[in-house]
Amino acid sequence: MIRSELRTLNTHDGNDIVACFFHPEGEPKACVLIVPAMGVGQKFYSPFAAWLASQGFLVATFDYFGIGLSRQTDLRTLTVNIIDWAKFDCEAMIHAITKQARAKPLYWLGHSLGGQIVGLVPSCARIKKVVTIACGSGYWLDNTPSLKWKAWWMWYVAVPISTRMLGYFPGKRLRKVGDLPRGVIEQWRRWCLDPCYTVGAEGPEIQAQFEAVKIPITSLSFVDDEFMSLKNIESLHGFYRSAPRTMTRISPAEVGAKRIGHFGFFNTRFQETLWRTYLLPELA
């Protein structure tokens, strides 16, 4: 029987984040850290995490500081940004899950933003393999055609005005992404307006960090992703120049579905297709 356990972890910058650990029956064969997309609460990944635990993995989900269960105060008071999430929240999760799993290998499964920030994580060398799901650069001019006009409105109108007025981004009210701390949304905006996304907006030091990553990376992307174009996906993974990369592009028809999109991979209807056929071999 799968056992889940909620825990509060203290990060090195003094903040608390909430994580959920899914324990398999018996000794785990490896551990999997599920790193979430922007504004997506960890509960979204729970059915997927429980299934992975049923396959023998110790699995952890978490909420970035200021998101979901890790939102303990008014967002207006937070000074956190995305780099903090990577340096402190993700770092705390790596230490926590590897401590529980002892010498077992660690797999990083990053959904969207979760695959974009590996190069920012100090202990990323402890990861055996990275699997990115629906992950690409957020540069708005490379977005899918249907998203471009929405991205323009978000980055040039909605974000600057609402954040200046309220002190945080009211994404839930605007039905865009979700509520985000000011430092997060402003940094993300700078990334999305730069053709080279994170490494362009943050400069040579961050670019060097990405280029130093040597962990094998497998990208699982979907032809009907409403957010990430093929150009977005290839651009982002190109930042990891020293890492062996496997790029797998999947159409809904290949798995007998009408749609997958940006979020569909985590739907339980894909247990025997996307999860077992495409993902499990990457965790061997």
N, C-alpha and C positions, 0 to 999 in steps of 0.2 A: 504493500500500500504506500502511495506517495504521501510524504509528509511535508507540509509547507510551514515556514517559520518566518515571521516578521521580526526584523531587528533594526534598531537605530544605531547608526555608525557615526562616530565623530571624525571629521576630516581634519587635515593638518592646518587648515585656515580657521579652525574653531567652529565650524558649522556642523549641524546634524542633518544627516540624510537617512531616509527610510528605505530598507531593502527587504526583499523576500527571497528566502532560500528554499529551493525545492529539492528534497532529499530522496534519492532512489532507495529501493530495497537493497540492502547489503552494501558492500563497498563500491563507491563510484569508480567507473573506469576512466573518467576524465571530468573536467568541469567546464561549464559554458557560462560566460558572462554575456547577458543580453543588454546591449547598450541602446537606449531608446532614441527615437526620432525627436525632432524639436517639438516641444509642447505636448508630447504623447505620454500619458500616465502609464506606469508599469502594469496596471491592471489589464491593459490591452493585450499584453504579452503572456498573461497567466495561463491560458489554455495550452499555448505552445510550449511554455516552460514546463508545465506538468507532463506533457507528452514526452519531452526530451528526458525528463527525470524517469519516466517509465521505460526509457531505452537504456537506462543505466548511468545517466550523467547527473552530477551535482550541478544544479542550475541556479543562477541568481538574476533577479531583476531589481531595478532600483529607479527612484525618481531623482533627477538632478535637483540641487538645492533651489528652492523657490517654486518647484513644480509638484503637483499631485500631493502625495503624503509627505513630501519634504518641504512643503510650503507651510511654515509655522507662523508667519507674520505678514504684515502689510507689504506688498511688493514695492511700494514707494520707498521703503527703508533699506532695501537691499542694494548692494554695490557689486554684486556678482556679475561675471561675464562668461562667455563660452569657454575661454581659455582656463578660467577658474574651474569650470565643470570638469574639464579634461585633467588638469593638474592635481586637483584635490578630490573631487567626487569619484572619478574613474580610478584614480590611484588608490583611494580607500577601498574601492570594490575589489580591485586586483589583490590587494593585501588580504582582505577578508576571505575571499573565496579560495585563494591558494593556501591560506592557513588551515581552512577546514579540510581541503582536499589533499593536504600535505604535498607529496611529490608527484601528484597526478598532473598531466598536461592541461594547459589552459587554452580554451578556444574563445576568441572574441567574436561575437555575432552582432554586428552593428547595422541597425536599420536607419537609413538616410543619414541624419546628422551623426548617428552612432558610428558610421563608417568613415565619416569625414575627419574625425578628430583623433584618430589613432596616433598620428605624428606629433600630437601635442602632449601625449601621456608619458611621464618620466620613466615608468617601469614597463614600457611596451615590449622590451626585449624578453620579458618573462612569458610572453604569449607564444604559443606554438604555431597558431595559424589564425588569420583574420578572415571571416566570411562577411562580406557586405551584402546587404539586401536593399534593392531599390535605392542605391547610393550613387550620387554624382555631385558635381559642382553646382552651387546655387546661382551661378552667374545668370542674371535675368535675361540677357539677350540670347543665351543658348537654351533657354527653357522651351518647352513644347509650345507650338503656335497658340494653342488654346489658353495657355497660362500667361503669355507675355503681357497682354493688356492688363490683366489682374495684378501681375508683378509690378508693372509700372505704377499703377494706382497705389499699391501697397507701399512701395519704397519711396515714392515722391510725394504722396499725399497722406495716406492713412497713418503711416508710422511717424513721420516728423510732427504732424499736427497733434495726434492723440497723445503721443509720448510727452511732448512739451506741455500739453494741458494737464495731464493726469499724473505724470511721473513714472508711468509704466505703460506697457502696451496692452490695451484692453481687447485682446484677440478673441476672447470668448464672446464678448458683446458684439464684435464685428464679424463673428463667424470666420475668423482667420487664425489658424494655428492654435490659439489659446492664449491665456494671459501670460505675459513674459516680463521679467525684470527689465528695467531700462538699459542696464549695461549689456544684457544679452541681445535685445532687439537692435540696439544701436550698433553693436559690433557685427551682428549678422547682416544688417543693412550694408555696412561697409564692405563686407565680403561679397555680398550678392551684386554689388555695383562694380566690382573689379573683375576684369576678364580672367584673371588668374586666381580668383576667389580668395581663400585663406592666405595662401603663400604670397599673393600679390598685395593684399591689403595689409598684411603684417610684416612683410619685408624679408630680407636675406636670412636673418637668423632662423625664422620659422621655416622658410624654404629649406634651409639646410637640415632642420630636424626631420622634415618629411623625407628628404632624399636619403637620410641615414637609416631609415627603416628598412630592415632586411627580412622581415617576417613574410612567409608566403601569404598571398592575398588571393582569395577567390571572390569574384563579383557575380552575384546572381541578379540580373536585371530583367525587365519585362517590357516587351514591345508596346504594350498599351498603358505604360506608366504615364499618368496625366501630368506629372510634374517634371520628371527627369527625361530629357532627350538622350539619344545615344551620344551626342556631343558632350553633354553634361557629364555623363558616366565616364567616357574615355578621358576627358579632361581631368577629373578628380583623381582617377587611378594613375594618371600620368605623373602626379606629384610624387608618388612613391617609386622613384626611378630605380632604386636599388633592390626593390622587393620583387621576387618572382610573382607574376600575376597571371591568373587564369580568368578569362572573361567569358561568362556563360549568359547568353541572351535567350529568353524563353518567351514563346508566344502562348496565349491561352489555349489555342487549338492543340498544342503539343501535350497538354495535360487534360484535354477534354472539357475545357471550361470556356465560358463566354467572356469572362473578364478576370483579370488579376489586379492590375493597376498598382498604385503606389503602396497600398496597405493590405492588399488581398492575400499576400503570402502567408500571413499569420492566421488566416481563417482555417478552422478545423476541417473544412471540406477538402483541404489539400494534404491531409495526413499521409495518404498513400502515394501521392504524386510528388508534389514539391518537397515535402518534408522527408519522406523516406527515400525517394529516388534521387533527388538533387542534393539535399543537404547532408543526410547521414554519411554518404561516402566521403564527404569533406571533413568529417569528424572522426575518421578512423586513424 
